[in-house]
Amino acid sequence: MDLRDFVSETLTQIVEGVKSAQSKAEESGAKVNPHLRTSFEQAGKLGFLQTGGDGFAQIVQFDVALTVTEGTGTKGGIGVFAGAINIGSSGQSQSESSSVSRVKFSVPLSLPK
């Protein structure tokens, strides 16, 4: 999975998860991500950031390990596929090298109210 897709999917699922939790909590009279009535200074101590309006944003922190694999490979095989039965043989030889890098970053996210 590309980093771009991972970040996009993660943030999208957080928002969709909050919206789903809000609907379910409302049935019980509870609230998920209610409007906070506090000073921006106090909210900042709790990890919230002031948005351009009167709302707050939370920080989503990412700590991602990226793996890059380079190599050449050859693959050969013969097989017969019939329904759910796979009969045959296959062999693969490959030479590869890989490196791992860590990336840390944060994204402010204003959740639905």
N, CA, C and O of each residue as an XYZ file, in Angstrom:
452
protein
N       0.851     -1.172      0.000
C       0.000      0.000      0.000
C       0.896      1.233      0.000
O       1.873      1.286      0.747
N       0.579      2.211     -0.818
C       1.319      3.466     -0.853
C       1.072      4.253      0.423
O       0.024      4.119      1.055
N       2.045      5.074      0.795
C       1.889      5.939      1.968
C       0.689      6.855      1.785
O      -0.085      7.059      2.720
N       0.528      7.407      0.592
C      -0.596      8.303      0.295
C      -1.922      7.607      0.580
O      -2.804      8.176      1.223
N      -2.057      6.380      0.101
C      -3.296      5.625      0.314
C      -3.491      5.285      1.788
O      -4.613      5.328      2.292
N      -2.406      4.950      2.477
C      -2.491      4.611      3.895
C      -2.984      5.798      4.721
O      -3.884      5.654      5.548
N      -2.392      6.968      4.492
C      -2.790      8.164      5.241
C      -4.236      8.526      4.925
O      -5.024      8.800      5.829
N      -4.580      8.526      3.640
C      -5.941      8.868      3.226
C      -6.960      7.905      3.831
O      -7.985      8.332      4.363
N      -6.682      6.639      3.751
C      -7.618      5.629      4.267
C      -7.718      5.705      5.792
O      -8.807      5.549      6.345
N      -6.615      5.939      6.466
C      -6.627      6.040      7.924
C      -7.484      7.217      8.380
O      -8.351      7.061      9.241
N      -7.241      8.398      7.801
C      -8.008      9.584      8.193
C      -9.485      9.432      7.844
O     -10.354      9.831      8.619
N      -9.767      8.857      6.683
C     -11.155      8.639      6.272
C     -11.857      7.687      7.232
O     -13.005      7.921      7.611
N     -11.177      6.621      7.626
C     -11.796      5.661      8.541
C     -11.993      6.246      9.929
O     -12.955      5.896     10.612
N     -11.099      7.134     10.362
C     -11.296      7.797     11.652
C     -12.563      8.635     11.609
O     -13.394      8.552     12.513
N     -12.718      9.446     10.556
C     -13.903     10.302     10.428
C     -15.169      9.457     10.333
O     -16.157      9.738     11.012
N     -15.143      8.420      9.490
C     -16.323      7.560      9.350
C     -16.626      6.814     10.640
O     -17.790      6.598     10.976
N     -15.583      6.421     11.364
C     -15.785      5.754     12.648
C     -16.421      6.672     13.677
O     -17.288      6.248     14.440
N     -15.993      7.930     13.700
C     -16.583      8.907     14.618
C     -18.046      9.139     14.260
O     -18.902      9.171     15.144
N     -18.343      9.301     12.965
C     -19.734      9.515     12.550
C     -20.608      8.320     12.928
O     -21.740      8.496     13.378
N     -20.092      7.120     12.749
C     -20.842      5.919     13.111
C     -21.058      5.855     14.625
O     -22.150      5.530     15.091
N     -20.015      6.167     15.378
C     -20.128      6.150     16.842
C     -21.107      7.220     17.326
O     -21.827      7.009     18.302
N     -21.130      8.359     16.648
C     -22.067      9.414     17.029
C     -23.507      8.951     16.866
O     -24.345      9.198     17.732
N     -23.791      8.283     15.760
C     -25.150      7.780     15.519
C     -25.562      6.768     16.579
O     -26.678      6.821     17.095
N     -24.663      5.850     16.900
C     -24.975      4.810     17.884
C     -25.091      5.389     19.289
O     -25.950      4.974     20.066
N     -24.221      6.353     19.615
C     -24.253      6.953     20.952
C     -25.508      7.791     21.150
O     -26.058      7.849     22.250
N     -25.957      8.439     20.082
C     -27.147      9.284     20.167
C     -28.369      8.478     20.599
O     -29.239      8.996     21.299
N     -28.438      7.222     20.187
C     -29.556      6.347     20.575
C     -29.615      6.156     22.086
O     -30.681      5.907     22.649
N     -28.460      6.274     22.735
C     -28.391      6.100     24.186
C     -28.347      7.426     24.936
O     -28.262      7.453     26.164
N     -28.407      8.521     24.191
C     -28.354      9.829     24.833
C     -26.943     10.312     25.112
O     -26.755     11.310     25.807
N     -25.956      9.618     24.580
C     -24.558     10.021     24.771
C     -24.097     10.838     23.572
O     -24.779     10.890     22.549
N     -22.934     11.476     23.701
C     -22.386     12.260     22.602
C     -20.923     11.909     22.386
O     -20.147     11.780     23.333
N     -20.568     11.757     21.119
C     -19.182     11.552     20.729
C     -18.708     12.837     20.064
O     -19.344     13.329     19.132
N     -17.608     13.371     20.534
C     -17.050     14.640     20.072
C     -18.041     15.796     20.254
O     -18.382     16.487     19.293
N     -18.496     15.999     21.490
C     -19.444     17.103     21.729
C     -18.732     18.448     21.628
O     -17.503     18.520     21.655
N     -19.516     19.496     21.514
C     -18.962     20.850     21.498
C     -18.340     21.120     22.863
O     -18.996     20.948     23.891
N     -17.080     21.542     22.878
C     -16.390     21.812     24.138
C     -16.603     23.261     24.556
O     -16.449     24.183     23.756
N     -16.951     23.438     25.789
C     -17.111     24.791     26.327
C     -15.944     25.022     27.286
O     -16.065     24.870     28.502
N     -14.833     25.388     26.701
C     -13.632     25.617     27.483
C     -12.795     26.670     26.778
O     -13.048     27.008     25.621
N     -11.812     27.178     27.473
C     -10.930     28.167     26.844
C      -9.996     27.459     25.874
O      -9.706     26.271     26.014
N      -9.537     28.213     24.899
C      -8.600     27.635     23.938
C      -7.299     27.252     24.629
O      -6.630     26.305     24.215
N      -6.940     27.977     25.671
C      -5.726     27.664     26.420
C      -5.858     26.302     27.107
O      -4.953     25.471     27.034
N      -6.985     26.085     27.768
C      -7.219     24.806     28.445
C      -7.304     23.673     27.434
O      -6.757     22.595     27.663
N      -7.989     23.909     26.310
C      -8.088     22.880     25.273
C      -6.705     22.522     24.743
O      -6.423     21.354     24.477
N      -5.846     23.520     24.590
C      -4.482     23.277     24.127
C      -3.709     22.371     25.071
O      -2.905     21.552     24.627
N      -3.947     22.513     26.374
C      -3.294     21.644     27.357
C      -3.736     20.195     27.208
O      -3.009     19.272     27.575
N      -4.943     20.003     26.662
C      -5.468     18.647     26.462
C      -5.152     18.093     25.074
O      -5.588     16.997     24.721
N      -4.384     18.865     24.283
C      -3.973     18.380     22.976
C      -4.847     18.812     21.816
O      -4.709     18.285     20.712
N      -5.750     19.768     22.043
C      -6.611     20.271     20.982
C      -6.031     21.571     20.431
O      -5.382     22.328     21.152
N      -6.271     21.817     19.158
C      -5.843     23.051     18.519
C      -7.066     23.855     18.104
O      -8.097     23.285     17.746
N      -6.954     25.165     18.153
C      -8.044     26.018     17.704
C      -8.044     26.043     16.181
O      -7.000     26.214     15.551
N      -9.228     25.871     15.599
C      -9.351     25.974     14.148
C      -9.639     27.418     13.781
O      -9.716     28.276     14.661
N      -9.797     27.699     12.501
C     -10.073     29.053     12.052
C     -11.365     29.611     12.623
O     -11.487     30.823     12.800
N     -12.331     28.751     12.914
C     -13.601     29.197     13.478
C     -13.577     29.085     14.985
O     -12.603     29.460     15.638
N     -14.665     28.563     15.529
C     -14.751     28.409     16.981
C     -14.573     26.955     17.407
O     -14.874     26.600     18.546
N     -14.089     26.116     16.502
C     -13.952     24.695     16.804
C     -12.542     24.298     17.194
O     -11.647     25.134     17.316
N     -12.371     23.007     17.386
C     -11.087     22.449     17.778
C     -10.688     21.345     16.800
O     -11.537     20.696     16.190
N      -9.398     21.154     16.670
C      -8.866     20.049     15.877
C      -7.992     19.196     16.789
O      -7.408     19.688     17.754
N      -7.918     17.929     16.469
C      -7.060     17.014     17.203
C      -5.890     16.630     16.307
O      -5.982     16.717     15.082
N      -4.813     16.214     16.913
C      -3.629     15.819     16.158
C      -3.633     14.298     16.003
O      -3.710     13.562     16.987
N      -3.549     13.842     14.762
C      -3.387     12.421     14.480
C      -1.902     12.221     14.165
O      -1.379     12.794     13.209
N      -1.245     11.417     14.965
C       0.184     11.197     14.788
C       0.426      9.893     14.039
O      -0.156      8.855     14.352
N       1.297      9.976     13.049
C       1.682      8.808     12.273
C       3.147      8.497     12.547
O       3.980      9.401     12.609
N       3.452      7.240     12.709
C       4.821      6.744     12.824
C       4.867      5.520     11.924
O       4.459      4.430     12.325
N       5.364      5.702     10.710
C       5.235      4.694      9.667
C       6.607      4.173      9.271
O       7.553      4.947      9.122
N       6.713      2.864      9.102
C       7.922      2.258      8.560
C       7.694      1.991      7.079
O       6.741      1.309      6.704
N       8.566      2.526      6.246
C       8.466      2.341      4.810
C       9.531      1.352      4.367
O      10.698      1.483      4.737
N       9.140      0.375      3.587
C      10.068     -0.630      3.092
C      10.195     -0.491      1.584
O       9.197     -0.464      0.864
N      11.420     -0.405      1.120
C      11.694     -0.362     -0.302
C      12.427     -1.639     -0.657
O      13.460     -1.953     -0.067
N      11.894     -2.374     -1.619
C      12.507     -3.636     -2.046
C      12.876     -3.514     -3.507
O      12.052     -3.150     -4.346
N      14.121     -3.823     -3.796
C      14.591     -3.826     -5.168
C      15.179     -5.192     -5.457
O      15.841     -5.788     -4.607
N      14.933     -5.681     -6.657
C      15.516     -6.960     -6.999
C      15.097     -7.422     -8.367
O      14.274     -6.806     -9.045
N      15.689     -8.520     -8.743
C      15.328     -9.149    -10.003
C      14.882    -10.559     -9.675
O      15.427    -11.201     -8.776
N      13.925    -11.022    -10.380
C      13.430    -12.359    -10.091
C      13.012    -13.045    -11.369
O      12.633    -12.408    -12.352
N      13.090    -14.351    -11.330
C      12.578    -15.151    -12.433
C      11.600    -16.135    -11.841
O      11.800    -16.635    -10.733
N      10.567    -16.407    -12.562
C       9.555    -17.319    -12.068
C       9.136    -18.218    -13.212
O       8.899    -17.756    -14.328
N       9.051    -19.471    -12.934
C       8.602    -20.412    -13.954
C       7.695    -21.439    -13.329
O       7.814    -21.727    -12.138
N       6.822    -21.981    -14.081
C       5.948    -22.993    -13.517
C       4.981    -23.519    -14.540
O       4.799    -22.958    -15.621
N       4.369    -24.618    -14.161
C       3.326    -25.205    -14.992
C       2.220    -25.655    -14.062
O       2.496    -26.183    -12.985
N       0.988    -25.457    -14.453
C      -0.101    -25.832    -13.567
C      -1.390    -25.993    -14.330
O      -1.567    -25.458    -15.425
N      -2.287    -26.745    -13.723
C      -3.613    -26.953    -14.272
C      -4.595    -26.541    -13.200
O      -4.495    -27.004    -12.064
N      -5.550    -25.674    -13.537
C      -6.544    -25.224    -12.578
C      -7.891    -25.761    -12.993
O      -8.361    -25.498    -14.100
N      -8.512    -26.516    -12.105
C      -9.840    -27.060    -12.390
C     -10.707    -26.865    -11.151
O     -10.542    -27.568    -10.154
N     -11.624    -25.915    -11.216
C     -12.473    -25.649    -10.049
C     -11.641    -25.150     -8.889
O     -10.895    -24.178     -9.006
N     -11.783    -25.833     -7.767
C     -11.046    -25.434     -6.577
C      -9.779    -26.241     -6.396
O      -9.157    -26.195     -5.335
N      -9.394    -26.976     -7.414
C      -8.200    -27.824     -7.307
C      -7.113    -27.255     -8.192
O      -7.344    -26.975     -9.368
N      -5.944    -27.085     -7.637
C      -4.810    -26.571     -8.389
C      -3.737    -27.651     -8.365
O      -3.232    -28.008     -7.301
N      -3.392    -28.166     -9.529
C      -2.394    -29.215     -9.629
C      -1.253    -28.683    -10.477
O      -1.487    -28.133    -11.553
N      -0.052    -28.834    -10.020
C       1.068    -28.391    -10.836
C       2.286    -28.132     -9.991
O       2.346    -28.504     -8.819
N       3.253    -27.488    -10.602
C       4.482    -27.165     -9.897
C       4.902    -25.763    -10.294
O       4.550    -25.262    -11.363
N       5.640    -25.166     -9.435
C       6.081    -23.811     -9.674
C       7.384    -23.604     -8.932
O       7.565    -24.109     -7.824
N       8.279    -22.870     -9.535
C       9.547    -22.573     -8.880
C       9.865    -21.112     -9.068
O       9.440    -20.501    -10.049
N      10.617    -20.540     -8.129
C      10.957    -19.132     -8.231
C      12.343    -18.928     -7.667
O      12.684    -19.468     -6.615
N      13.148    -18.138     -8.379
C      14.437    -17.732     -7.838
C      14.490    -16.218     -7.888
O      13.995    -15.596     -8.828
N      15.090    -15.637     -6.873
C      15.051    -14.184     -6.797
C      16.225    -13.663     -6.005
O      16.676    -14.289     -5.046
N      16.709    -12.522     -6.412
C      17.744    -11.807     -5.675
C      17.174    -10.433     -5.368
O      16.750     -9.715     -6.274
N      17.163    -10.066     -4.090
C      16.583     -8.778     -3.750
C      17.286     -8.151     -2.572
O      17.943     -8.826     -1.780
N      17.135     -6.844     -2.475
C      17.625     -6.109     -1.312
C      16.517     -5.173     -0.871
O      15.719     -4.714     -1.688
N      16.470     -4.896      0.402
C      15.426     -4.015      0.905
C      16.003     -3.088      1.964
O      17.007     -3.397      2.606
N      15.349     -1.950      2.130
C      15.732     -1.005      3.171
C      14.458     -0.484      3.831
O      13.409     -0.370      3.197
N      14.578     -0.174      5.104
C      13.433      0.313      5.876
C      13.750      1.709      6.382
O      14.818      1.952      6.945
N      12.809      2.625      6.176
C      12.930      3.992      6.683
C      11.702      4.293      7.523
O      10.606      3.814      7.232
N      11.888      5.080      8.555
C      10.763      5.487      9.397
C      10.419      6.938      9.082
O      11.298      7.778      8.888
N       9.135      7.207      9.036
C       8.636      8.551      8.807
C       7.651      8.873      9.924
O       6.716      8.112     10.174
N       7.861      9.995     10.588
C       6.942     10.447     11.637
C       6.395     11.809     11.238
O       7.148     12.701     10.847
N       5.089     11.960     11.339
C       4.465     13.241     11.040
C       3.105     13.298     11.706
O       2.570     12.276     12.136
N       2.548     14.496     11.789
C       1.254     14.718     12.428
C       0.337     15.460     11.476
O       0.780     16.266     10.657
N      -0.955     15.171     11.600
C      -1.968     15.813     10.773
C      -3.094     16.308     11.679
O      -3.703     15.504     12.385
N      -3.385     17.612     11.680
C      -4.529     18.091     12.454
C      -5.822     17.620     11.789
O      -5.938     17.646     10.563
N      -6.778     17.196     12.588
C      -8.044     16.685     12.072
C      -9.185     17.261     12.890
O      -9.238     17.083     14.107
N     -10.087     17.943     12.230
C     -11.290     18.451     12.875
C     -12.395     17.426     12.643
O     -12.822     17.210     11.509
N     -12.851     16.802     13.716
C     -13.837     15.736     13.621
C     -15.244     16.300     13.476
O     -15.501     17.435     13.879
N     -16.160     15.518     12.903
C     -17.530     15.995     12.753
C     -18.189     16.223     14.111
O     -17.935     15.505     15.078
N     -19.044     17.244     14.151
C     -19.738     17.569     15.410
C     -21.102     16.917     15.419
O     -21.850     17.063     16.386
